Amino acid sequence: MMQDNKTDKKLLFKGLKTLLFSLLSLFMGPILLSFAFSKPDEPLYLPLLIIGCAICAMAVFMMFKGIKIIMDSMFKK
């Protein structure tokens, strides 16, 4: 018997939503970092720097997670 090798559409859209969220984070993180580096004497320098770095790291993690979800939807385990 052959199995149906069709893509799981719900899982595919979940992966695409994750990639879209990571794409938005990829733009938002460096923008916050540039705001922080433009005025290092301001009192919000350190919080903006920490938040910007965290958003950049989260964006990279979400990219890998989204790609893994999409691959799982195409090639079922």
C-alpha positions, -999 to 999 in steps of 0.1 A, spaced: 0 0 0 12 34 -9 9 63 15 -5 97 4 24 121 3 4 153 3 13 184 21 -4 192 54 -19 226 46 -26 236 82 10 229 92 23 247 61 3 279 69 16 277 105 51 276 92 45 305 68 30 326 96 61 319 117 84 330 88 63 362 84 67 370 120 104 364 118 107 386 88 90 415 107 114 408 136 144 409 112 135 445 104 124 456 139 156 444 157 182 463 137 161 494 138 160 493 176 197 487 176 204 517 154 183 539 177 203 526 206 237 532 190 228 566 177 225 581 212 247 561 237 244 589 263 206 586 267 191 567 297 173 543 273 205 531 257 209 499 276 172 488 275 170 495 238 203 476 232 190 445 252 156 445 235 171 449 201 196 421 206 168 398 220 146 406 190 174 398 165 181 365 183 144 356 183 141 364 146 169 339 137 154 313 160 119 318 145 133 315 109 148 281 117 116 270 135 94 282 105 116 263 80 114 232 102 76 234 104 73 238 66 96 208 60 76 187 85 44 196 66 59 184 33 78 154 46 58 137 73 77 118 99 
